[in-house]
Amino acid sequence: MKYLQPSLRLLILIGSLGSFASGWALLAHAGKPSSAEPAPAELAPLPTLAPLNFSNNQAPTGLQPLSPLPPVPQAQAPRMRLRTRSS
């Protein structure tokens, strides 16, 4: 395993640099966004809604109040931790 680590790290380095450079090139050659604004005739009118009527700042009737959630039981067994050899 110790013999493979330098070559694996080099492969990761080359892959990271290659993907960074190719992403940079793709973004540099991507099409630019259009700056032309749509004509006002193309825009559709927005629908209007009736205003809500709350008398005395009360909530609408017919709604049921939410019941509280049941308590969550605590785990009895200790949680396993994933340990790595890194610092």
PDB file of N, CA, C and O in Angstrom, chain B, residues numbered from 101:
ATOM      1  N   MET B 101       0.816  -1.191   0.000  1.00  0.00           N
ATOM      2  CA  MET B 101       0.000   0.000   0.000  1.00  0.00           C
ATOM      3  C   MET B 101       0.862   1.257   0.000  1.00  0.00           C
ATOM      4  O   MET B 101       0.508   2.254  -0.630  1.00  0.00           O
ATOM      5  N   LYS B 102       1.974   1.214   0.694  1.00  0.00           N
ATOM      6  CA  LYS B 102       2.837   2.385   0.755  1.00  0.00           C
ATOM      7  C   LYS B 102       3.443   2.712  -0.599  1.00  0.00           C
ATOM      8  O   LYS B 102       3.771   3.867  -0.870  1.00  0.00           O
ATOM      9  N   TYR B 103       3.595   1.710  -1.449  1.00  0.00           N
ATOM     10  CA  TYR B 103       4.175   1.945  -2.766  1.00  0.00           C
ATOM     11  C   TYR B 103       3.159   2.600  -3.707  1.00  0.00           C
ATOM     12  O   TYR B 103       3.535   3.294  -4.652  1.00  0.00           O
ATOM     13  N   LEU B 104       1.867   2.373  -3.439  1.00  0.00           N
ATOM     14  CA  LEU B 104       0.831   2.911  -4.319  1.00  0.00           C
ATOM     15  C   LEU B 104       0.444   4.352  -3.959  1.00  0.00           C
ATOM     16  O   LEU B 104      -0.114   5.060  -4.796  1.00  0.00           O
ATOM     17  N   GLN B 105       0.727   4.792  -2.740  1.00  0.00           N
ATOM     18  CA  GLN B 105       0.298   6.119  -2.315  1.00  0.00           C
ATOM     19  C   GLN B 105       0.872   7.254  -3.160  1.00  0.00           C
ATOM     20  O   GLN B 105       0.108   8.131  -3.563  1.00  0.00           O
ATOM     21  N   PRO B 106       2.163   7.287  -3.449  1.00  0.00           N
ATOM     22  CA  PRO B 106       2.663   8.403  -4.289  1.00  0.00           C
ATOM     23  C   PRO B 106       2.045   8.414  -5.679  1.00  0.00           C
ATOM     24  O   PRO B 106       1.717   9.480  -6.199  1.00  0.00           O
ATOM     25  N   SER B 107       1.882   7.241  -6.290  1.00  0.00           N
ATOM     26  CA  SER B 107       1.296   7.218  -7.630  1.00  0.00           C
ATOM     27  C   SER B 107      -0.189   7.582  -7.580  1.00  0.00           C
ATOM     28  O   SER B 107      -0.702   8.223  -8.497  1.00  0.00           O
ATOM     29  N   LEU B 108      -0.875   7.177  -6.519  1.00  0.00           N
ATOM     30  CA  LEU B 108      -2.280   7.533  -6.384  1.00  0.00           C
ATOM     31  C   LEU B 108      -2.442   9.038  -6.150  1.00  0.00           C
ATOM     32  O   LEU B 108      -3.343   9.662  -6.710  1.00  0.00           O
ATOM     33  N   ARG B 109      -1.582   9.610  -5.333  1.00  0.00           N
ATOM     34  CA  ARG B 109      -1.629  11.053  -5.102  1.00  0.00           C
ATOM     35  C   ARG B 109      -1.315  11.825  -6.381  1.00  0.00           C
ATOM     36  O   ARG B 109      -1.928  12.858  -6.647  1.00  0.00           O
ATOM     37  N   LEU B 110      -0.374  11.335  -7.164  1.00  0.00           N
ATOM     38  CA  LEU B 110      -0.045  11.981  -8.431  1.00  0.00           C
ATOM     39  C   LEU B 110      -1.223  11.887  -9.399  1.00  0.00           C
ATOM     40  O   LEU B 110      -1.526  12.847 -10.107  1.00  0.00           O
ATOM     41  N   LEU B 111      -1.877  10.747  -9.430  1.00  0.00           N
ATOM     42  CA  LEU B 111      -3.033  10.578 -10.296  1.00  0.00           C
ATOM     43  C   LEU B 111      -4.163  11.519  -9.879  1.00  0.00           C
ATOM     44  O   LEU B 111      -4.821  12.103 -10.740  1.00  0.00           O
ATOM     45  N   ILE B 112      -4.398  11.676  -8.586  1.00  0.00           N
ATOM     46  CA  ILE B 112      -5.430  12.600  -8.098  1.00  0.00           C
ATOM     47  C   ILE B 112      -5.056  14.036  -8.445  1.00  0.00           C
ATOM     48  O   ILE B 112      -5.915  14.824  -8.843  1.00  0.00           O
ATOM     49  N   LEU B 113      -3.778  14.379  -8.297  1.00  0.00           N
ATOM     50  CA  LEU B 113      -3.319  15.729  -8.631  1.00  0.00           C
ATOM     51  C   LEU B 113      -3.516  16.031 -10.107  1.00  0.00           C
ATOM     52  O   LEU B 113      -4.006  17.102 -10.462  1.00  0.00           O
ATOM     53  N   ILE B 114      -3.140  15.101 -10.963  1.00  0.00           N
ATOM     54  CA  ILE B 114      -3.292  15.308 -12.411  1.00  0.00           C
ATOM     55  C   ILE B 114      -4.765  15.407 -12.787  1.00  0.00           C
ATOM     56  O   ILE B 114      -5.148  16.246 -13.603  1.00  0.00           O
ATOM     57  N   GLY B 115      -5.590  14.549 -12.190  1.00  0.00           N
ATOM     58  CA  GLY B 115      -7.028  14.602 -12.468  1.00  0.00           C
ATOM     59  C   GLY B 115      -7.661  15.901 -11.998  1.00  0.00           C
ATOM     60  O   GLY B 115      -8.516  16.457 -12.686  1.00  0.00           O
ATOM     61  N   SER B 116      -7.250  16.392 -10.831  1.00  0.00           N
ATOM     62  CA  SER B 116      -7.794  17.646 -10.313  1.00  0.00           C
ATOM     63  C   SER B 116      -7.390  18.827 -11.186  1.00  0.00           C
ATOM     64  O   SER B 116      -8.224  19.665 -11.530  1.00  0.00           O
ATOM     65  N   LEU B 117      -6.118  18.892 -11.543  1.00  0.00           N
ATOM     66  CA  LEU B 117      -5.655  19.990 -12.393  1.00  0.00           C
ATOM     67  C   LEU B 117      -6.276  19.922 -13.787  1.00  0.00           C
ATOM     68  O   LEU B 117      -6.628  20.949 -14.367  1.00  0.00           O
ATOM     69  N   GLY B 118      -6.408  18.713 -14.315  1.00  0.00           N
ATOM     70  CA  GLY B 118      -7.029  18.557 -15.635  1.00  0.00           C
ATOM     71  C   GLY B 118      -8.493  18.955 -15.635  1.00  0.00           C
ATOM     72  O   GLY B 118      -8.949  19.612 -16.571  1.00  0.00           O
ATOM     73  N   SER B 119      -9.237  18.575 -14.611  1.00  0.00           N
ATOM     74  CA  SER B 119     -10.653  18.953 -14.563  1.00  0.00           C
ATOM     75  C   SER B 119     -10.809  20.444 -14.319  1.00  0.00           C
ATOM     76  O   SER B 119     -11.733  21.061 -14.851  1.00  0.00           O
ATOM     77  N   PHE B 120      -9.916  21.042 -13.516  1.00  0.00           N
ATOM     78  CA  PHE B 120      -9.972  22.497 -13.322  1.00  0.00           C
ATOM     79  C   PHE B 120      -9.724  23.227 -14.634  1.00  0.00           C
ATOM     80  O   PHE B 120     -10.449  24.163 -14.972  1.00  0.00           O
ATOM     81  N   ALA B 121      -8.700  22.803 -15.378  1.00  0.00           N
ATOM     82  CA  ALA B 121      -8.370  23.465 -16.645  1.00  0.00           C
ATOM     83  C   ALA B 121      -9.480  23.265 -17.678  1.00  0.00           C
ATOM     84  O   ALA B 121      -9.822  24.202 -18.400  1.00  0.00           O
ATOM     85  N   SER B 122     -10.046  22.062 -17.759  1.00  0.00           N
ATOM     86  CA  SER B 122     -11.116  21.837 -18.737  1.00  0.00           C
ATOM     87  C   SER B 122     -12.377  22.605 -18.352  1.00  0.00           C
ATOM     88  O   SER B 122     -13.068  23.112 -19.235  1.00  0.00           O
ATOM     89  N   GLY B 123     -12.697  22.707 -17.070  1.00  0.00           N
ATOM     90  CA  GLY B 123     -13.844  23.507 -16.646  1.00  0.00           C
ATOM     91  C   GLY B 123     -13.643  24.973 -16.940  1.00  0.00           C
ATOM     92  O   GLY B 123     -14.574  25.667 -17.350  1.00  0.00           O
ATOM     93  N   TRP B 124     -12.422  25.447 -16.729  1.00  0.00           N
ATOM     94  CA  TRP B 124     -12.093  26.839 -17.033  1.00  0.00           C
ATOM     95  C   TRP B 124     -12.272  27.100 -18.532  1.00  0.00           C
ATOM     96  O   TRP B 124     -12.819  28.131 -18.923  1.00  0.00           O
ATOM     97  N   ALA B 125     -11.812  26.170 -19.365  1.00  0.00           N
ATOM     98  CA  ALA B 125     -11.932  26.348 -20.815  1.00  0.00           C
ATOM     99  C   ALA B 125     -13.393  26.303 -21.256  1.00  0.00           C
ATOM    100  O   ALA B 125     -13.799  27.064 -22.134  1.00  0.00           O
ATOM    101  N   LEU B 126     -14.187  25.415 -20.650  1.00  0.00           N
ATOM    102  CA  LEU B 126     -15.595  25.345 -21.022  1.00  0.00           C
ATOM    103  C   LEU B 126     -16.327  26.624 -20.635  1.00  0.00           C
ATOM    104  O   LEU B 126     -17.163  27.109 -21.397  1.00  0.00           O
ATOM    105  N   LEU B 127     -16.028  27.175 -19.471  1.00  0.00           N
ATOM    106  CA  LEU B 127     -16.671  28.415 -19.070  1.00  0.00           C
ATOM    107  C   LEU B 127     -16.206  29.593 -19.926  1.00  0.00           C
ATOM    108  O   LEU B 127     -16.990  30.499 -20.211  1.00  0.00           O
ATOM    109  N   ALA B 128     -14.950  29.584 -20.331  1.00  0.00           N
ATOM    110  CA  ALA B 128     -14.431  30.685 -21.143  1.00  0.00           C
ATOM    111  C   ALA B 128     -15.043  30.690 -22.536  1.00  0.00           C
ATOM    112  O   ALA B 128     -15.226  31.756 -23.124  1.00  0.00           O
ATOM    113  N   HIS B 129     -15.362  29.517 -23.074  1.00  0.00           N
ATOM    114  CA  HIS B 129     -15.895  29.435 -24.428  1.00  0.00           C
ATOM    115  C   HIS B 129     -17.411  29.295 -24.460  1.00  0.00           C
ATOM    116  O   HIS B 129     -17.992  29.095 -25.527  1.00  0.00           O
ATOM    117  N   ALA B 130     -18.054  29.396 -23.306  1.00  0.00           N
ATOM    118  CA  ALA B 130     -19.514  29.273 -23.266  1.00  0.00           C
ATOM    119  C   ALA B 130     -20.150  30.504 -23.888  1.00  0.00           C
ATOM    120  O   ALA B 130     -19.552  31.580 -23.913  1.00  0.00           O
ATOM    121  N   GLY B 131     -21.355  30.341 -24.385  1.00  0.00           N
ATOM    122  CA  GLY B 131     -22.070  31.457 -24.991  1.00  0.00           C
ATOM    123  C   GLY B 131     -22.414  32.506 -23.953  1.00  0.00           C
ATOM    124  O   GLY B 131     -22.728  32.189 -22.806  1.00  0.00           O
ATOM    125  N   LYS B 132     -22.350  33.733 -24.363  1.00  0.00           N
ATOM    126  CA  LYS B 132     -22.651  34.835 -23.464  1.00  0.00           C
ATOM    127  C   LYS B 132     -24.163  35.015 -23.375  1.00  0.00           C
ATOM    128  O   LYS B 132     -24.864  34.758 -24.353  1.00  0.00           O
ATOM    129  N   PRO B 133     -24.686  35.451 -22.223  1.00  0.00           N
ATOM    130  CA  PRO B 133     -26.138  35.644 -22.114  1.00  0.00           C
ATOM    131  C   PRO B 133     -26.608  36.795 -22.985  1.00  0.00           C
ATOM    132  O   PRO B 133     -25.881  37.763 -23.214  1.00  0.00           O
ATOM    133  N   SER B 134     -27.815  36.674 -23.457  1.00  0.00           N
ATOM    134  CA  SER B 134     -28.377  37.699 -24.335  1.00  0.00           C
ATOM    135  C   SER B 134     -28.719  38.936 -23.519  1.00  0.00           C
ATOM    136  O   SER B 134     -29.265  38.830 -22.421  1.00  0.00           O
ATOM    137  N   SER B 135     -28.402  40.096 -24.050  1.00  0.00           N
ATOM    138  CA  SER B 135     -28.703  41.337 -23.359  1.00  0.00           C
ATOM    139  C   SER B 135     -29.973  41.983 -23.892  1.00  0.00           C
ATOM    140  O   SER B 135     -30.379  43.032 -23.393  1.00  0.00           O
ATOM    141  N   ALA B 136     -30.613  41.383 -24.897  1.00  0.00           N
ATOM    142  CA  ALA B 136     -31.826  41.953 -25.461  1.00  0.00           C
ATOM    143  C   ALA B 136     -32.983  41.739 -24.496  1.00  0.00           C
ATOM    144  O   ALA B 136     -33.202  40.629 -24.009  1.00  0.00           O
ATOM    145  N   GLU B 137     -33.729  42.820 -24.221  1.00  0.00           N
ATOM    146  CA  GLU B 137     -34.876  42.723 -23.322  1.00  0.00           C
ATOM    147  C   GLU B 137     -36.112  42.393 -24.143  1.00  0.00           C
ATOM    148  O   GLU B 137     -36.231  42.838 -25.285  1.00  0.00           O
ATOM    149  N   PRO B 138     -37.037  41.616 -23.575  1.00  0.00           N
ATOM    150  CA  PRO B 138     -38.245  41.276 -24.336  1.00  0.00           C
ATOM    151  C   PRO B 138     -39.127  42.511 -24.542  1.00  0.00           C
ATOM    152  O   PRO B 138     -39.151  43.423 -23.716  1.00  0.00           O
ATOM    153  N   ALA B 139     -39.832  42.514 -25.637  1.00  0.00           N
ATOM    154  CA  ALA B 139     -40.734  43.630 -25.942  1.00  0.00           C
ATOM    155  C   ALA B 139     -41.894  43.612 -24.961  1.00  0.00           C
ATOM    156  O   ALA B 139     -42.291  42.540 -24.503  1.00  0.00           O
ATOM    157  N   PRO B 140     -42.454  44.784 -24.624  1.00  0.00           N
ATOM    158  CA  PRO B 140     -43.571  44.816 -23.672  1.00  0.00           C
ATOM    159  C   PRO B 140     -44.793  44.044 -24.163  1.00  0.00           C
ATOM    160  O   PRO B 140     -45.583  43.583 -23.339  1.00  0.00           O
ATOM    161  N   ALA B 141     -44.978  43.888 -25.473  1.00  0.00           N
ATOM    162  CA  ALA B 141     -46.133  43.161 -25.993  1.00  0.00           C
ATOM    163  C   ALA B 141     -46.036  41.671 -25.677  1.00  0.00           C
ATOM    164  O   ALA B 141     -47.059  40.986 -25.659  1.00  0.00           O
ATOM    165  N   GLU B 142     -44.839  41.154 -25.428  1.00  0.00           N
ATOM    166  CA  GLU B 142     -44.669  39.724 -25.164  1.00  0.00           C
ATOM    167  C   GLU B 142     -45.006  39.355 -23.725  1.00  0.00           C
ATOM    168  O   GLU B 142     -45.232  38.182 -23.427  1.00  0.00           O
ATOM    169  N   LEU B 143     -45.044  40.341 -22.825  1.00  0.00           N
ATOM    170  CA  LEU B 143     -45.302  40.052 -21.429  1.00  0.00           C
ATOM    171  C   LEU B 143     -46.794  39.868 -21.195  1.00  0.00           C
ATOM    172  O   LEU B 143     -47.602  40.661 -21.679  1.00  0.00           O
ATOM    173  N   ALA B 144     -47.166  38.829 -20.457  1.00  0.00           N
ATOM    174  CA  ALA B 144     -48.568  38.580 -20.142  1.00  0.00           C
ATOM    175  C   ALA B 144     -48.938  39.349 -18.876  1.00  0.00           C
ATOM    176  O   ALA B 144     -48.098  39.502 -17.990  1.00  0.00           O
ATOM    177  N   PRO B 145     -50.172  39.834 -18.771  1.00  0.00           N
ATOM    178  CA  PRO B 145     -50.575  40.551 -17.556  1.00  0.00           C
ATOM    179  C   PRO B 145     -50.679  39.582 -16.372  1.00  0.00           C
ATOM    180  O   PRO B 145     -51.056  38.420 -16.527  1.00  0.00           O
ATOM    181  N   LEU B 146     -50.338  40.087 -15.205  1.00  0.00           N
ATOM    182  CA  LEU B 146     -50.402  39.272 -14.000  1.00  0.00           C
ATOM    183  C   LEU B 146     -51.836  39.203 -13.491  1.00  0.00           C
ATOM    184  O   LEU B 146     -52.549  40.206 -13.522  1.00  0.00           O
ATOM    185  N   PRO B 147     -52.270  38.028 -13.022  1.00  0.00           N
ATOM    186  CA  PRO B 147     -53.636  37.944 -12.490  1.00  0.00           C
ATOM    187  C   PRO B 147     -53.717  38.654 -11.135  1.00  0.00           C
ATOM    188  O   PRO B 147     -52.738  38.720 -10.392  1.00  0.00           O
ATOM    189  N   THR B 148     -54.887  39.172 -10.838  1.00  0.00           N
ATOM    190  CA  THR B 148     -55.096  39.835  -9.553  1.00  0.00           C
ATOM    191  C   THR B 148     -55.871  38.903  -8.644  1.00  0.00           C
ATOM    192  O   THR B 148     -56.721  38.138  -9.101  1.00  0.00           O
ATOM    193  N   LEU B 149     -55.578  38.969  -7.367  1.00  0.00           N
ATOM    194  CA  LEU B 149     -56.239  38.128  -6.370  1.00  0.00           C
ATOM    195  C   LEU B 149     -57.079  38.997  -5.462  1.00  0.00           C
ATOM    196  O   LEU B 149     -56.759  40.161  -5.222  1.00  0.00           O
ATOM    197  N   ALA B 150     -58.160  38.420  -4.960  1.00  0.00           N
ATOM    198  CA  ALA B 150     -58.996  39.138  -4.010  1.00  0.00           C
ATOM    199  C   ALA B 150     -58.245  39.266  -2.694  1.00  0.00           C
ATOM    200  O   ALA B 150     -57.561  38.327  -2.284  1.00  0.00           O
ATOM    201  N   PRO B 151     -58.358  40.418  -2.018  1.00  0.00           N
ATOM    202  CA  PRO B 151     -57.643  40.568  -0.755  1.00  0.00           C
ATOM    203  C   PRO B 151     -58.242  39.682   0.335  1.00  0.00           C
ATOM    204  O   PRO B 151     -59.445  39.421   0.345  1.00  0.00           O
ATOM    205  N   LEU B 152     -57.393  39.226   1.247  1.00  0.00           N
ATOM    206  CA  LEU B 152     -57.849  38.417   2.365  1.00  0.00           C
ATOM    207  C   LEU B 152     -58.452  39.328   3.423  1.00  0.00           C
ATOM    208  O   LEU B 152     -57.929  40.408   3.700  1.00  0.00           O
ATOM    209  N   ASN B 153     -59.539  38.891   4.001  1.00  0.00           N
ATOM    210  CA  ASN B 153     -60.234  39.701   4.988  1.00  0.00           C
ATOM    211  C   ASN B 153     -60.130  39.020   6.348  1.00  0.00           C
ATOM    212  O   ASN B 153     -60.797  38.014   6.592  1.00  0.00           O
ATOM    213  N   PHE B 154     -59.298  39.563   7.234  1.00  0.00           N
ATOM    214  CA  PHE B 154     -59.174  39.067   8.597  1.00  0.00           C
ATOM    215  C   PHE B 154     -59.783  40.119   9.511  1.00  0.00           C
ATOM    216  O   PHE B 154     -59.300  41.249   9.576  1.00  0.00           O
ATOM    217  N   SER B 155     -60.824  39.750  10.203  1.00  0.00           N
ATOM    218  CA  SER B 155     -61.416  40.704  11.134  1.00  0.00           C
ATOM    219  C   SER B 155     -60.759  40.553  12.500  1.00  0.00           C
ATOM    220  O   SER B 155     -60.629  39.438  13.005  1.00  0.00           O
ATOM    221  N   ASN B 156     -60.351  41.643  13.091  1.00  0.00           N
ATOM    222  CA  ASN B 156     -59.709  41.692  14.417  1.00  0.00           C
ATOM    223  C   ASN B 156     -58.405  40.896  14.451  1.00  0.00           C
ATOM    224  O   ASN B 156     -58.044  40.383  15.511  1.00  0.00           O
ATOM    225  N   ASN B 157     -57.698  40.775  13.351  1.00  0.00           N
ATOM    226  CA  ASN B 157     -56.407  40.076  13.257  1.00  0.00           C
ATOM    227  C   ASN B 157     -56.490  38.630  13.754  1.00  0.00           C
ATOM    228  O   ASN B 157     -55.539  38.135  14.359  1.00  0.00           O
ATOM    229  N   GLN B 158     -57.586  37.963  13.512  1.00  0.00           N
ATOM    230  CA  GLN B 158     -57.740  36.566  13.923  1.00  0.00           C
ATOM    231  C   GLN B 158     -57.517  35.663  12.720  1.00  0.00           C
ATOM    232  O   GLN B 158     -57.720  36.058  11.572  1.00  0.00           O
ATOM    233  N   ALA B 159     -57.098  34.447  13.014  1.00  0.00           N
ATOM    234  CA  ALA B 159     -56.858  33.474  11.949  1.00  0.00           C
ATOM    235  C   ALA B 159     -58.198  33.015  11.375  1.00  0.00           C
ATOM    236  O   ALA B 159     -59.212  33.087  12.069  1.00  0.00           O
ATOM    237  N   PRO B 160     -58.228  32.553  10.146  1.00  0.00           N
ATOM    238  CA  PRO B 160     -59.477  32.071   9.560  1.00  0.00           C
ATOM    239  C   PRO B 160     -60.036  30.884  10.352  1.00  0.00           C
ATOM    240  O   PRO B 160     -59.282  30.071  10.886  1.00  0.00           O
ATOM    241  N   THR B 161     -61.330  30.800  10.417  1.00  0.00           N
ATOM    242  CA  THR B 161     -61.965  29.700  11.151  1.00  0.00           C
ATOM    243  C   THR B 161     -61.941  28.437  10.304  1.00  0.00           C
ATOM    244  O   THR B 161     -61.780  28.500   9.085  1.00  0.00           O
ATOM    245  N   GLY B 162     -62.101  27.303  10.949  1.00  0.00           N
ATOM    246  CA  GLY B 162     -62.125  26.034  10.242  1.00  0.00           C
ATOM    247  C   GLY B 162     -60.773  25.347  10.211  1.00  0.00           C
ATOM    248  O   GLY B 162     -60.685  24.219   9.727  1.00  0.00           O
ATOM    249  N   LEU B 163     -59.707  25.980  10.707  1.00  0.00           N
ATOM    250  CA  LEU B 163     -58.395  25.355  10.737  1.00  0.00           C
ATOM    251  C   LEU B 163     -58.178  24.678  12.084  1.00  0.00           C
ATOM    252  O   LEU B 163     -58.518  25.229  13.131  1.00  0.00           O
ATOM    253  N   GLN B 164     -57.618  23.497  12.046  1.00  0.00           N
ATOM    254  CA  GLN B 164     -57.334  22.776  13.289  1.00  0.00           C
ATOM    255  C   GLN B 164     -55.935  23.131  13.766  1.00  0.00           C
ATOM    256  O   GLN B 164     -55.019  23.251  12.953  1.00  0.00           O
ATOM    257  N   PRO B 165     -55.757  23.300  15.075  1.00  0.00           N
ATOM    258  CA  PRO B 165     -54.407  23.578  15.580  1.00  0.00           C
ATOM    259  C   PRO B 165     -53.530  22.336  15.460  1.00  0.00           C
ATOM    260  O   PRO B 165     -54.019  21.208  15.520  1.00  0.00           O
ATOM    261  N   LEU B 166     -52.244  22.557  15.293  1.00  0.00           N
ATOM    262  CA  LEU B 166     -51.296  21.454  15.176  1.00  0.00           C
ATOM    263  C   LEU B 166     -51.046  20.844  16.544  1.00  0.00           C
ATOM    264  O   LEU B 166     -50.905  21.557  17.537  1.00  0.00           O
ATOM    265  N   SER B 167     -50.990  19.521  16.588  1.00  0.00           N
ATOM    266  CA  SER B 167     -50.676  18.852  17.844  1.00  0.00           C
ATOM    267  C   SER B 167     -49.154  18.747  17.978  1.00  0.00           C
ATOM    268  O   SER B 167     -48.462  18.630  16.967  1.00  0.00           O
ATOM    269  N   PRO B 168     -48.621  18.788  19.202  1.00  0.00           N
ATOM    270  CA  PRO B 168     -47.172  18.692  19.369  1.00  0.00           C
ATOM    271  C   PRO B 168     -46.659  17.308  18.979  1.00  0.00           C
ATOM    272  O   PRO B 168     -47.365  16.308  19.110  1.00  0.00           O
ATOM    273  N   LEU B 169     -45.435  17.272  18.504  1.00  0.00           N
ATOM    274  CA  LEU B 169     -44.820  16.011  18.102  1.00  0.00           C
ATOM    275  C   LEU B 169     -44.439  15.195  19.332  1.00  0.00           C
ATOM    276  O   LEU B 169     -44.104  15.766  20.370  1.00  0.00           O
ATOM    277  N   PRO B 170     -44.485  13.862  19.230  1.00  0.00           N
ATOM    278  CA  PRO B 170     -44.070  13.044  20.370  1.00  0.00           C
ATOM    279  C   PRO B 170     -42.561  13.170  20.585  1.00  0.00           C
ATOM    280  O   PRO B 170     -41.819  13.415  19.634  1.00  0.00           O
ATOM    281  N   PRO B 171     -42.103  13.005  21.827  1.00  0.00           N
ATOM    282  CA  PRO B 171     -40.664  13.115  22.082  1.00  0.00           C
ATOM    283  C   PRO B 171     -39.893  11.996  21.390  1.00  0.00           C
ATOM    284  O   PRO B 171     -40.388  10.878  21.251  1.00  0.00           O
ATOM    285  N   VAL B 172     -38.688  12.310  20.963  1.00  0.00           N
ATOM    286  CA  VAL B 172     -37.835  11.347  20.272  1.00  0.00           C
ATOM    287  C   VAL B 172     -37.037  10.577  21.323  1.00  0.00           C
ATOM    288  O   VAL B 172     -36.354  11.195  22.140  1.00  0.00           O
ATOM    289  N   PRO B 173     -37.105   9.242  21.322  1.00  0.00           N
ATOM    290  CA  PRO B 173     -36.333   8.483  22.316  1.00  0.00           C
ATOM    291  C   PRO B 173     -34.838   8.556  22.008  1.00  0.00           C
ATOM    292  O   PRO B 173     -34.433   8.549  20.845  1.00  0.00           O
ATOM    293  N   GLN B 174     -34.043   8.624  23.038  1.00  0.00           N
ATOM    294  CA  GLN B 174     -32.594   8.678  22.871  1.00  0.00           C
ATOM    295  C   GLN B 174     -32.070   7.281  22.532  1.00  0.00           C
ATOM    296  O   GLN B 174     -32.593   6.276  23.014  1.00  0.00           O
ATOM    297  N   ALA B 175     -31.057   7.235  21.718  1.00  0.00           N
ATOM    298  CA  ALA B 175     -30.451   5.955  21.329  1.00  0.00           C
ATOM    299  C   ALA B 175     -29.762   5.327  22.526  1.00  0.00           C
ATOM    300  O   ALA B 175     -29.055   6.008  23.269  1.00  0.00           O
ATOM    301  N   GLN B 176     -29.963   4.048  22.713  1.00  0.00           N
ATOM    302  CA  GLN B 176     -29.380   3.350  23.844  1.00  0.00           C
ATOM    303  C   GLN B 176     -27.929   2.966  23.583  1.00  0.00           C
ATOM    304  O   GLN B 176     -27.090   3.059  24.478  1.00  0.00           O
ATOM    305  N   ALA B 177     -27.631   2.533  22.356  1.00  0.00           N
ATOM    306  CA  ALA B 177     -26.277   2.090  22.022  1.00  0.00           C
ATOM    307  C   ALA B 177     -25.429   3.299  21.613  1.00  0.00           C
ATOM    308  O   ALA B 177     -25.947   4.222  20.985  1.00  0.00           O
ATOM    309  N   PRO B 178     -24.147   3.311  21.953  1.00  0.00           N
ATOM    310  CA  PRO B 178     -23.301   4.427  21.517  1.00  0.00           C
ATOM    311  C   PRO B 178     -23.127   4.395  20.001  1.00  0.00           C
ATOM    312  O   PRO B 178     -23.130   3.329  19.385  1.00  0.00           O
ATOM    313  N   ARG B 179     -22.979   5.566  19.418  1.00  0.00           N
ATOM    314  CA  ARG B 179     -22.814   5.659  17.973  1.00  0.00           C
ATOM    315  C   ARG B 179     -21.399   5.251  17.575  1.00  0.00           C
ATOM    316  O   ARG B 179     -20.425   5.556  18.264  1.00  0.00           O
ATOM    317  N   MET B 180     -21.317   4.560  16.454  1.00  0.00           N
ATOM    318  CA  MET B 180     -20.026   4.164  15.927  1.00  0.00           C
ATOM    319  C   MET B 180     -19.427   5.355  15.198  1.00  0.00           C
ATOM    320  O   MET B 180     -20.144   6.079  14.506  1.00  0.00           O
ATOM    321  N   ARG B 181     -18.133   5.569  15.340  1.00  0.00           N
ATOM    322  CA  ARG B 181     -17.448   6.651  14.659  1.00  0.00           C
ATOM    323  C   ARG B 181     -16.547   6.083  13.597  1.00  0.00           C
ATOM    324  O   ARG B 181     -15.856   5.089  13.820  1.00  0.00           O
ATOM    325  N   LEU B 182     -16.553   6.706  12.453  1.00  0.00           N
ATOM    326  CA  LEU B 182     -15.669   6.318  11.375  1.00  0.00           C
ATOM    327  C   LEU B 182     -14.325   6.975  11.615  1.00  0.00           C
ATOM    328  O   LEU B 182     -14.224   8.201  11.656  1.00  0.00           O
ATOM    329  N   ARG B 183     -13.320   6.184  11.769  1.00  0.00           N
ATOM    330  CA  ARG B 183     -11.993   6.694  12.063  1.00  0.00           C
ATOM    331  C   ARG B 183     -11.082   6.495  10.854  1.00  0.00           C
ATOM    332  O   ARG B 183     -11.042   5.422  10.253  1.00  0.00           O
ATOM    333  N   THR B 184     -10.365   7.539  10.520  1.00  0.00           N
ATOM    334  CA  THR B 184      -9.420   7.458   9.415  1.00  0.00           C
ATOM    335  C   THR B 184      -8.017   7.669   9.959  1.00  0.00           C
ATOM    336  O   THR B 184      -7.847   8.036  11.122  1.00  0.00           O
ATOM    337  N   ARG B 185      -7.034   7.444   9.143  1.00  0.00           N
ATOM    338  CA  ARG B 185      -5.648   7.593   9.592  1.00  0.00           C
ATOM    339  C   ARG B 185      -5.111   8.994   9.314  1.00  0.00           C
ATOM    340  O   ARG B 185      -3.924   9.253   9.513  1.00  0.00           O
ATOM    341  N   SER B 186      -5.972   9.893   8.857  1.00  0.00           N
ATOM    342  CA  SER B 186      -5.497  11.240   8.570  1.00  0.00           C
ATOM    343  C   SER B 186      -5.451  12.053   9.852  1.00  0.00           C
ATOM    344  O   SER B 186      -6.004  11.651  10.875  1.00  0.00           O
ATOM    345  N   SER B 187      -4.783  13.204   9.788  1.00  0.00           N
ATOM    346  CA  SER B 187      -4.613  13.999  10.995  1.00  0.00           C
ATOM    347  C   SER B 187      -5.820  14.839  11.291  1.00  0.00           C
ATOM    348  O   SER B 187      -5.834  15.571  12.281  1.00  0.00           O
TER     349      SER B 187
END
